[in-house]
Amino acid sequence: MELYMSLAIGVLFTVGIYLILSKSLLRIVLGSSFLSHGVHLLLLTMSRLKTGAPPLLDEKAEAYVDPLPQALILTSIVISFGVTSFLLVLAYKAYKKLGTDDMEELRGNENE
Amino acid sequence: MNNLLVLPLLVPLFTSVLLVFMRRSILSQRWLSGASSLAGVAIAVSIVIHVKKDGVQTLYMSGWAPPYGIAFVGDMLAALLVLATTVVGSFIVFFSMGSIGEERESYFYYPLLQFLLVGVNGSFLTGDIFNLFVCFEVMLISSYALIVLGGTRLQLRETLKYVIINVVSSALFVAAVAYLYGVTGALNMADLFLKVAEAGQGGILNVIALLFLIVFSLKAGLLLYFWLPGAYSAPPTAVTALFGALLTKVGVYALVRTFTLVFGGMPEVTHVWIGWMAGATMVLGAFGALAYKDIPRILNYNIVISVGFIAFGLATANRDSLEGVVVYLLHDMIAKALLLLLGGLIIRAAGTGKLSEMGGLMRRNALLGWMFFATILAVAGIPPLSGFAGKLLIVRGGLEGEHYLLTAVSLATSFVVLYSLMRIFMAAFWGDERATASATDTRKAGLLLPTAGLMLIVVAMGFGSEWIYEFASEAGRTLLDPSSYVQAVLKE
């Protein structure tokens, strides 16, 4: 199971990085959310996957799932959700004002 | 257990929530944020006194004893940095009142500033590496909003890059935490210290350490600073000063904390990397400071140089240099805020940031000129001002650690700092007076009083170096030998 998860994480990272390296702003935003999905799955996988076991330990439990990564992922999802929505609004506003979504045209140092 | 530790977060947090509801009345927003910032300073002072008297202070959230739950830890380093943060924060609040403009003030400038302070103070005080990530995000999200507030073309363009860079580095941060948790099963930094020591830091833990190095270097601007000069020149002066004084320093603090406490076991791998990165940062930052001819760029490259210098102290990691890191961090937070505020005032007085188009400001702005001159000396590390003690300790540590090349680089870049800033001074204040259309009068109490206040602190820190050293050496001792930190948290 860990192997399949690792492959999925690898694919998500690849797609995310490919999109982030493109010129179009919208693709970069999508790439960043792919990247964060990959990271969240990584967090889940790193605590070992044990299917079917409850997250709490009682006296007779033979297997249990570590609840901590799920709490971490929840926190991280909320943060990346907030940041992505901010980034989308920022991208829209920048497109309106600057008239382009091509990062190639937004490079350089000159002021204004 | 000491509940005082959570107040540097709670006070600005509640203040900012209240401020959101006071949007219509700018006057009451100013009063409340001013009062709350001063209360923050008082709290920070009392934390420093507690730490001095009783050693490392801890607070377990909801009473969950570590390694479970989130622990807040106030050692001397964290307490001093919180104090510096609250001091810089209050002066910038006061400076903003006279400079930021009513339009930004009515669009949640003050609440965002307080949220930023929540994140910064939280990053210093937390003893849990995932909580460090959360505090980083609180700080970064407020900074995203502050940097774009106003929405000029330049701001929008630079904010895009700033946000994207930070989103990527935050993703890497979570990935690094995930790997670390997978290997050690711990998140509490004191617990990590024991677990990493138990497992022996080799192979995989070194890779994780370098991943953390990349993440924190992106935030601190250590070698990976390419986003910094552009992003920091976009927002208004008060915001740039806030970022230059606090945000990069939080990254540096995270580097110092993780590489003394968690990943201190293999300095021949990790600290060598930090050393080379520090050297490259100082050299490249110096090139930048020499190459540009406009004030924002020169000052921003000076931020980069000082980050490299502090990282050099961390790379050496002996007693002198770690004490030097503490002293220099404190100095740099205050002095960089002052330098950036004065730089902003010069741009305001001249009506332009380009060195070739300004001149002769001394005639009308003598006070500004002399303050800028004194700040240059402080930043370059000339005694008796505040930069000298930290620089001396780091250089002495570097020589003791036989890092001769890096020491030479750091001394050479000090001259570049002096030269690049002196060039601003000469271009702006000497020569014939030139009138630019957009020049405004800076001789207002609202602008000059906060900067003069910071100036007094810089001078006092210089003359009181001996007294500050007493506190800093205690912080340095905990960094060099984290056992007192670990014992205080885990209560063994």
Interface residues (C-beta under 8 A of the other chain):
Chain A: G16 I20 L25 I28 S32 L35 S36 G38 V39 H40 L42 L43 M46 S47 L68 P69 L72 T75 S76 I79 S80 G82 V83 F86 L87 L90 A91 K93 A94 K97 L98 M103 L106 N109 N111 E112
Chain B: F130 F133 V134 E137 I141 Y144 A145 V148 G151 T152 R153 L154 L156 R157 T159 L160 K161 V163 I164 V167 V168 S170 A171 V174 A175 V177 A178 Y179 Y181 G182 L187 G230 S233 D294 R297 G353
